[in-house]
């Protein structure tokens, strides 16, 4: 019987119909159609590979002839003729190319030959087998299991399905084919690995299915039904096993704010050991942290450094934009991230300033930070308590990495943390501070907009004039110390008018005209955090997670346009810390030219070492990814093919920067 995958190949007037696959032991019908027109047929010959096994010559008696050298092929002569050949009880050894050659008699002697492949299949004896999958999972758990096919020839093609939807490739790992040497059979294994999120459960159930196919002659599947394991939410904020979350509650702190915390690792959201909690950094002001212990293959997590990640905004949540959209182990679809940082080092996400993300204040209009130093001191208090409760990290190298407005917060935080350590208030091994596309000198960034857009061809001279005019007014207000009035200038609206809506965070990214996305404010991210992460971390009785807290921004309004360049210079002159800046060259908000300008003006004792250093190409696997320059304790990285979010746009270059500072990445 012919299958749906029969091959039809045409060459002049000849075509063949050969089954693409046939089960071992079945019969196989090979058909050779041709139009001889006014000629006389001389012969039809059939080949397996280069060896002829059947010939039909109408002028001979009998007309058919079998070639015994190919005795693995058993031709049923009573059902074979000038156009058909029936093969009986086919073995797997005859799989390969079959060809039909048609020859005309005199006077033309025209000859045509057409070929197609046929595979003889040894089918599995049972359905695919699912292993490693439990019957119950909760949100944030990692589902990791294998689907294995029974031995066959060839190995079955396996496919995983979640609720009857085929899973994406980055949920999967394909193992090498396993071979049964004695019987020349093969087995395939397909691993499934993903994190459970809300939409996976339908009425509290999740269906996993693995299907196995071999051509169109074999299709089997196995299923596994999973029940949602819902954690019991307690008013006390404690987890169901009564281990306290490492957070503070009213009455937990004495006059020295010594909190009762535990650093016991727990099942968090996604893979690996985690811990999280709150620290009351000031009365009524609570910062949230989320610690991911490294998943690196090391004897102890203390074998790897701790990286602190600070997000921008101000008011963008590190736990959302940083963890799930850039550098955490999974994304908001629950898919593993190949370029995640946790595989190399311990990562501490902090929602700062207070009021950001899961962090909160007790009074609606009170306790917010009003200036950069307050943010820094709050972070120092968090680290003071963190290092007391996780004392193993007191001897682990610590590196502060930041992005955007985080690049303004990070230098002052690093300076205050270093000073606190010098005063003996805490024990830590702070080694470096790194700022990505930083808002360190707001005026330099603002003044770079018009020339950057003009030279990139994004605006003409009319647009340049209008944007430069607003920037000049902002400069006048900054020089007069009118910080709030400078912030109130509508330069981004003028840019949008003249560019047609260029994406501020990557001028080369394709963005739909109706796209309302702003840095850290992805509606899908908010839904993910509220519906998945909040429930899994048992934070439903605490503050509601916010992607961007406008109140945080407003409270800091008088400080946003103040520069922090002098703080960076103090780090270079007064501390042993390494300082670095990286800049995605397609960013407009904190454009590279503005960053270069403030670095060129910044003065520190060893600046001559930086100025005289060689600017080197940054090549990774033979590809130019940007440039780097290092000297005098300071490093600068210009990054190709990246905008405001370098880790998201060019993770290979970001890994290089990580290695430069931490030794891992």
C-alpha positions in Angstrom: 0.0 0.0 0.0 1.3 3.5 -0.9 1.5 6.0 1.9 0.7 9.7 2.0 4.5 10.4 1.8 4.9 8.8 -1.6 7.5 10.6 -3.7 6.7 11.7 -7.3 9.7 12.8 -9.2 9.4 13.8 -12.9 12.2 13.5 -15.5 11.1 14.0 -19.1 8.2 11.5 -19.5 9.0 9.2 -16.5 7.9 9.4 -12.9 8.0 7.0 -10.0 5.7 6.5 -7.0 7.7 4.9 -4.3 6.6 4.7 -0.6 8.8 7.0 1.5 8.5 4.4 4.4 7.1 0.9 4.8 7.0 -1.3 7.8 9.4 -4.2 8.0 7.7 -7.4 6.8 5.1 -5.6 4.8 4.8 -5.6 1.0 6.0 -2.5 -1.0 4.5 -1.6 -4.4 6.8 0.4 -6.6 5.2 2.2 -9.6 6.9 3.6 -12.7 4.7 5.6 -15.0 5.8 6.7 -18.4 4.5 7.9 -21.7 6.2 6.0 -24.6 4.3 8.0 -27.2 4.9 6.6 -30.7 8.1 4.7 -29.7 8.2 1.0 -28.8 9.2 -0.1 -25.2 12.5 -1.9 -25.1 12.8 -2.5 -21.3 12.0 -1.3 -17.8 14.8 -1.8 -15.3 14.6 -1.4 -11.5 17.6 -0.7 -9.3 18.4 -0.7 -5.6 21.3 1.7 -5.4 23.5 0.8 -8.4 22.4 -2.8 -8.5 19.6 -4.0 -10.8 17.2 -6.4 -9.3 14.3 -6.6 -11.8 13.9 -6.2 -15.5 10.9 -6.3 -17.8 11.5 -6.8 -21.5 8.3 -7.3 -23.5 10.0 -9.0 -26.5 11.5 -11.7 -24.3 9.7 -14.8 -22.8 9.2 -14.6 -20.0 9.2 -10.9 -20.1 10.5 -10.5 -16.5 13.9 -11.3 -15.1 15.1 -11.4 -11.5 18.7 -10.8 -10.6 19.7 -13.3 -7.8 22.7 -11.2 -6.5 20.1 -9.0 -4.7 18.4 -11.9 -3.0 17.3 -9.7 0.0 14.8 -8.3 -2.4 11.9 -10.7 -3.0 9.9 -9.8 -6.1 6.3 -11.1 -6.5 6.5 -11.8 -10.3 2.8 -12.6 -10.7 2.0 -9.0 -9.6 4.9 -7.2 -11.3 4.8 -6.0 -14.9 6.0 -3.1 -17.1 4.9 -0.4 -14.6 4.6 -2.2 -11.3 7.0 -4.1 -9.0 5.7 -5.7 -5.8 8.3 -6.4 -3.1 7.3 -9.0 -0.5 8.2 -9.1 3.2 10.7 -6.2 3.0 13.7 -6.2 5.4 15.3 -3.1 6.9 18.5 -3.8 5.0 17.1 -2.7 1.6 16.3 0.9 2.7 17.8 3.4 0.3 17.4 4.7 -3.2 15.3 2.9 -5.8 15.4 3.8 -9.4 13.3 3.0 -12.5 15.0 3.2 -15.9 12.8 3.2 -19.0 14.3 2.6 -22.5 12.7 2.9 -25.9 13.5 0.6 -28.8 15.0 1.6 -32.1 15.2 4.0 -33.7 15.3 6.6 -30.8 16.8 4.4 -28.0 15.7 7.2 -25.6 16.4 6.4 -22.0 15.1 8.0 -18.8 15.9 7.1 -15.2 14.1 8.5 -12.1 14.9 7.6 -8.5 13.4 8.1 -5.0 14.2 6.9 -1.4 12.3 4.3 0.5 13.0 3.4 4.2 12.0 0.1 5.7 11.1 0.8 9.3 11.3 -1.4 12.4 8.5 0.0 14.6 8.7 0.4 18.4 6.8 -2.2 20.4 5.4 0.3 22.9 4.3 3.9 23.4 6.9 6.6 24.3 7.8 6.6 28.0 7.6 9.7 30.2 9.9 9.8 33.2 10.9 12.3 35.9 7.5 14.1 36.0 5.7 14.3 39.3 1.9 14.4 39.8 1.8 17.8 41.5 3.6 21.1 40.9 3.2 24.7 42.1 3.8 28.0 40.4 7.5 28.6 40.0 8.5 25.0 40.1 10.8 23.6 37.5 9.3 20.7 35.5 12.1 18.5 34.3 11.5 15.2 32.6 12.4 12.9 29.7 10.4 11.3 27.0 12.1 8.1 25.6 11.1 6.1 22.5 11.3 2.3 22.4 14.0 0.9 20.2 13.2 1.2 16.5 14.8 1.8 13.1 15.1 4.7 12.6 14.6 6.3 16.0 11.2 8.0 16.5 10.8 11.8 16.2 9.7 13.0 19.6 7.6 16.1 20.4 6.5 17.5 23.7 3.2 19.3 24.2 1.8 21.4 27.0 -2.0 21.5 27.0 -1.9 20.3 23.4 0.3 23.2 22.3 3.8 22.2 21.0 6.5 23.5 23.3 9.1 26.0 22.0 12.6 24.7 21.3 14.2 26.5 24.2 12.2 24.2 26.6 14.0 21.2 25.1 17.3 19.3 25.1 17.8 16.7 22.5 20.1 13.8 23.6 22.2 11.8 21.2 20.6 8.8 19.6 21.0 5.7 21.7 21.9 2.6 19.6 21.2 -1.1 20.3 24.3 -2.5 18.7 23.2 -6.1 18.7 20.0 -5.4 16.8 21.0 -2.2 15.0 18.1 -0.4 16.5 17.9 3.2 17.8 16.1 5.1 20.6 15.6 8.8 21.0 15.4 10.8 24.3 13.9 14.4 24.5 14.3 16.3 27.7 11.6 18.9 28.8 12.7 21.7 31.1 10.5 24.7 32.0 9.2 26.7 34.9 5.5 26.5 35.7 3.6 29.8 35.4 -0.1 30.7 35.7 -1.3 30.1 32.1 0.0 26.5 32.2 -2.7 25.5 34.6 -6.2 25.2 33.2 -8.8 24.8 36.0 -5.9 23.6 38.3 -4.6 21.0 35.8 -1.7 20.9 33.4 -1.5 18.2 30.6 1.9 17.1 29.3 2.0 14.9 26.3 4.8 13.3 24.4 4.2 12.1 20.8 6.4 9.8 18.8 6.3 9.6 15.0 8.2 7.7 12.3 7.3 9.0 8.9 3.5 8.6 8.4 3.3 4.9 9.4 3.7 5.2 13.1 2.2 7.7 15.6 1.8 7.0 19.4 1.7 9.3 22.4 1.7 9.2 26.2 0.2 11.8 28.6 0.8 12.9 32.1 -1.8 15.0 34.0 -0.5 17.3 36.7 -2.4 18.9 39.5 -1.6 22.4 40.8 -0.1 22.3 44.2 -1.4 25.5 45.7 0.5 26.9 48.7 -1.5 27.8 51.8 -1.4 31.5 52.2 -1.1 32.5 55.8 -1.9 35.9 57.3 1.3 35.8 59.3 3.4 35.9 56.1 5.0 32.6 57.0 5.3 29.7 54.5 3.2 26.6 55.0 6.1 24.7 56.6 6.4 27.5 59.2 9.8 28.6 58.1 9.8 32.4 58.5 10.4 34.3 55.3 13.5 36.4 55.9 11.5 39.6 56.3 10.8 42.1 59.0 7.5 42.7 60.7 6.4 45.2 63.2 7.9 44.2 66.5 10.6 42.1 65.0 13.3 44.7 65.5 14.8 46.1 68.7 16.3 49.5 69.0 19.3 48.4 66.9 17.0 47.0 64.1 18.5 43.5 64.6 16.0 41.5 62.7 15.1 37.9 63.2 15.9 36.5 59.8 16.8 33.1 58.4 19.0 32.3 55.4 17.6 28.8 54.9 17.3 28.2 51.2 13.8 27.5 49.8 11.9 26.6 46.7 11.4 29.9 45.0 10.3 30.7 41.5 12.4 28.9 38.9 15.4 26.7 39.3 18.0 26.6 42.0 18.2 27.5 45.7 16.8 31.0 46.5 15.9 33.2 49.5 14.1 36.5 49.7 12.6 38.9 52.2 12.3 42.4 53.6 14.5 44.6 55.7 13.1 47.6 57.5 15.9 50.1 56.6 14.2 53.0 58.3 11.1 53.1 60.4 8.2 52.4 58.0 10.5 51.9 55.0 11.0 48.3 53.8 13.4 47.1 51.0 12.8 43.8 49.4 15.7 41.5 48.2 15.7 38.2 46.3 18.8 36.1 46.5 19.6 33.5 43.8 22.3 31.1 44.9 24.5 30.1 42.0 23.7 27.0 40.0 27.4 26.6 39.0 29.0 23.2 39.5 30.9 24.2 42.6 31.5 22.6 46.0 29.9 25.6 47.8 28.1 28.7 46.6 30.8 30.7 48.4 33.2 29.6 45.7 31.6 32.2 43.5 31.1 36.0 44.0 27.9 37.8 44.8 26.6 40.3 42.3 24.1 42.9 43.4 21.8 44.2 40.6 20.3 47.7 40.8 17.6 48.7 38.2 16.8 52.2 36.9 13.8 54.4 36.7 13.9 55.6 39.4 11.2 53.2 40.5 11.8 50.2 38.1 11.8 46.9 39.9 15.0 44.9 39.8 13.0 41.7 40.6 11.0 42.2 37.4 12.9 44.0 34.7 16.3 42.8 35.9 15.5 39.2 36.9 13.0 38.1 34.3 13.6 40.4 31.3 17.4 40.4 31.3 19.7 38.2 33.5 17.7 35.8 35.7 17.6 32.0 35.0 14.2 32.2 33.3 12.0 34.6 31.3 8.4 35.6 31.8 7.3 32.6 29.7 9.1 30.2 32.1 11.7 29.4 29.4 15.4 28.9 30.5 17.7 31.8 29.6 21.0 30.6 28.2 22.8 33.8 29.1 21.6 34.0 32.7 24.1 35.1 35.4 23.0 32.7 38.1 24.8 29.9 36.3 28.1 31.7 37.0 27.6 33.5 40.3 25.3 34.4 43.2 22.9 37.2 42.3 21.1 39.5 44.7 18.2 41.6 43.2 17.2 44.6 45.3 14.0 46.6 44.7 15.3 50.1 45.4 14.4 52.8 46.3 11.8 52.0 48.8 8.4 51.8 47.2 9.8 50.0 44.1 8.7 46.5 43.1 7.9 44.5 46.2 9.5 47.2 48.5 7.1 49.4 50.3 6.5 52.2 52.8 3.9 52.0 55.5 2.5 55.5 55.1 1.1 56.4 51.6 3.0 59.6 51.4 5.9 59.1 53.8 9.2 57.4 54.1 10.1 57.7 50.4 13.7 58.6 49.5 14.1 62.2 48.5 17.7 62.2 47.3 20.5 59.9 46.1 22.3 59.7 49.5 19.1 58.5 51.2 18.9 55.7 48.6 22.5 54.8 49.3 22.1 54.7 53.0 19.0 52.5 52.8 20.9 50.1 50.6 23.8 50.0 53.1 21.4 49.2 55.9 19.9 46.4 53.9 23.4 45.0 53.3 24.3 45.4 56.9 21.4 43.1 57.9 21.9 40.8 54.9 25.5 40.1 55.8 24.6 39.5 59.4 22.0 36.9 58.4 24.0 35.4 55.6 27.5 35.6 57.2 29.0 33.3 54.6 28.8 36.2 52.2 31.0 38.3 54.4 34.0 36.6 52.9 32.7 36.4 49.3 33.8 39.1 46.7 30.9 41.4 46.1 30.3 43.4 42.9 27.6 46.0 42.2 26.2 46.1 38.7 23.6 48.6 37.7 21.7 50.0 34.8 20.2 53.4 33.8 19.2 55.4 37.0 20.8 52.5 38.9 24.0 53.8 37.5 23.4 57.0 39.5 22.5 55.1 42.6 25.3 52.5 42.5 28.4 54.8 42.9 27.0 56.5 46.1 25.8 53.1 47.4 29.3 51.7 46.8 31.0 54.7 48.4 28.8 54.5 51.5 29.2 50.7 51.8 33.0 51.1 51.6 32.9 53.8 54.3 30.7 51.7 56.5 33.1 48.8 56.1 36.0 51.1 56.9 34.3 52.3 60.1 33.8 48.6 61.2 30.0 48.7 60.9 29.9 45.7 58.7 32.2 43.1 57.1 32.1 42.8 53.3 34.5 42.2 50.4 33.2 44.9 48.0 35.5 44.8 44.9 33.9 46.8 42.1 31.0 48.9 40.9 29.9 48.8 37.3 27.3 51.1 35.6 25.5 50.3 32.4 24.1 53.1 30.2 24.1 55.2 33.4 22.2 58.3 34.2 25.3 59.6 36.0 25.4 63.0 34.4 21.8 63.8 33.3 22.7 67.0 31.6 25.4 65.4 29.5 22.9 62.8 28.4 20.3 65.4 27.6 22.7 67.7 25.6 23.7 64.7 23.5 20.2 64.0 22.1 20.1 66.6 19.3 23.6 65.9 17.8 23.2 62.1 18.2 19.8 62.1 16.4 21.1 64.4 13.6 24.3 62.5 13.0 22.4 59.2 12.9 20.0 60.6 10.3 17.0 60.3 12.6 16.2 64.0 12.5 16.9 66.8 10.1 18.2 70.3 11.0 14.7 71.5 11.9 14.4 68.6 14.5 17.9 69.3 15.7 17.2 72.9 16.3 14.0 72.2 18.3 15.5 69.4 20.4 18.7 71.4 21.0 16.6 74.4 22.0 14.8 72.4 24.8 18.2 70.9 25.9 19.7 74.4 26.2 16.7 75.5 28.4 17.3 72.4 30.6 20.9 73.3 30.9 20.0 76.9 31.9 17.7 75.6 34.6 20.3 73.0 35.8 23.0 75.7 36.1 20.5 77.9 38.1 19.8 74.9 40.5 16.2 74.7 39.4 16.1 70.9 39.3 12.3 70.4 39.2 11.8 72.9 36.4 14.5 71.1 34.4 12.8 67.8 34.9 9.5 69.3 33.8 10.8 70.2 30.3 9.1 68.1 27.6 12.2 67.1 25.6 11.1 63.5 25.1 7.8 64.7 23.6 9.7 67.0 21.2 11.9 64.0 20.2 8.9 61.9 19.6 7.3 64.6 17.4 10.4 65.0 15.2 11.4 61.3 14.9 7.9 59.8 14.5 8.4 57.8 17.7 12.0 56.5 17.7 12.5 53.9 20.4 14.4 55.8 23.2 16.1 52.6 24.5 17.4 51.3 21.1 17.1 53.6 18.1 17.4 50.7 15.7 14.7 48.4 17.2 11.5 48.0 15.2 8.7 49.2 17.4 5.1 49.5 16.3 3.7 53.0 16.3 1.0 52.0 18.8 3.5 50.3 21.2 3.1 51.9 24.6 6.1 50.0 26.1 8.3 52.1 28.4 11.5 50.9 30.2 10.4 48.4 32.8 6.7 48.9 32.3 5.8 45.9 30.2 2.1 45.0 31.0 2.9 41.3 30.4 5.7 41.5 33.0 3.3 43.0 35.6 0.8 40.3 35.0 3.5 37.7 35.3 4.8 39.1 38.6 1.4 39.6 40.2 -0.2 36.3 39.1 2.9 34.0 39.4 5.8 35.3 41.4 3.7 37.0 44.2 1.8 33.8 44.8 4.8 31.6 44.7 6.8 33.7 47.1 3.8 34.0 49.4 3.8 37.8 49.3 0.1 38.3 48.7 -0.4 39.9 52.1 2.4 42.3 51.5 2.6 45.2 49.1 1.4 44.8 45.5 4.3 44.5 43.1 4.7 47.6 40.9 6.8 47.7 37.7 7.2 51.4 37.9 6.2 53.4 41.0 5.4 56.9 39.9 5.4 58.1 43.5 9.1 57.0 43.8 9.9 59.1 40.7 8.0 62.1 41.9 9.5 62.1 45.4 13.0 62.1 43.8 12.0 64.7 41.2 14.3 67.4 42.7 17.3 65.1 42.6 16.9 63.4 39.2 18.9 65.9 37.2 21.7 66.2 39.8 24.9 64.6 38.6 26.8 61.9 40.4 30.1 62.3 38.6 31.9 63.6 41.7 30.9 60.4 43.5 32.4 58.3 40.7 35.6 60.4 41.0 35.7 59.8 44.8 35.4 56.0 44.3 38.5 56.2 42.0 40.5 58.4 44.4 39.4 57.3 47.9 38.7 53.5 47.5 40.5 50.5 46.1 37.4 49.6 44.1 37.5 49.0 40.4 35.0 51.2 38.5 33.5 50.5 35.1 31.0 51.9 32.7 29.5 50.1 29.7 27.4 51.8 27.0 25.1 50.2 24.4 25.8 52.5 21.4 22.2 52.4 20.1 20.7 53.9 23.3 19.3 57.4 23.1 18.1 58.0 26.7 21.7 57.6 28.1 23.5 58.0 24.8 27.1 57.0 24.4 28.3 60.5 23.4 27.0 62.0 26.6 28.6 59.3 28.7 31.9 59.8 26.9 31.7 63.5 27.6 31.3 63.3 31.3 34.0 60.7 31.6 36.4 62.9 29.6 35.7 65.8 32.0 35.9 63.7 35.2 39.1 64.2 37.1 40.9 61.7 39.4 44.5 61.1 40.4 45.3 58.3 38.0 43.4 59.7 35.0 46.6 60.0 32.9 46.8 56.2 33.0 43.4 55.9 31.5 44.0 58.6 28.9 47.2 57.0 27.7 45.7 53.4 27.7 45.1 51.8 24.3 41.5 51.5 23.2 41.2 47.9 22.1 38.6 46.1 19.9 36.4 43.8 21.8 36.2 40.6 19.8 34.3 37.5 20.9 34.6 34.3 18.8 36.0 36.4 16.0 33.2 38.9 16.0 33.7 42.6 16.7 31.3 43.4 19.6 32.6 46.8 20.5 35.7 48.4 22.2 37.2 48.6 25.6 39.7 50.9 27.4 41.1 50.4 30.9 43.5 52.3 33.0 43.8 54.2 36.3 41.3 51.9 38.0 38.6 52.8 35.5 37.2 50.8 32.5 35.0 51.9 29.6 33.2 49.6 27.2 31.5 50.7 24.0 29.1 47.9 23.0 27.9 47.2 19.4 24.3 46.1 18.6 23.0 47.1 21.9 20.8 49.9 23.3 19.8 50.7 26.9 19.6 47.1 28.0 23.0 45.6 27.0 22.4 42.3 28.7 19.2 41.8 26.6 20.6 43.1 23.3 24.2 41.7 23.4 24.6 39.1 26.1 27.9 37.9 24.6 29.5 41.3 25.2 27.9 41.5 28.6 29.5 38.2 29.6 32.9 39.6 28.6 32.3 42.6 31.0 31.2 40.2 33.8 34.4 38.2 33.4 36.5 41.3 33.4 35.2 42.3 36.9 34.2 39.1 38.6 36.3 36.4 36.8 33.2 34.6 35.8 30.6 35.0 33.1 
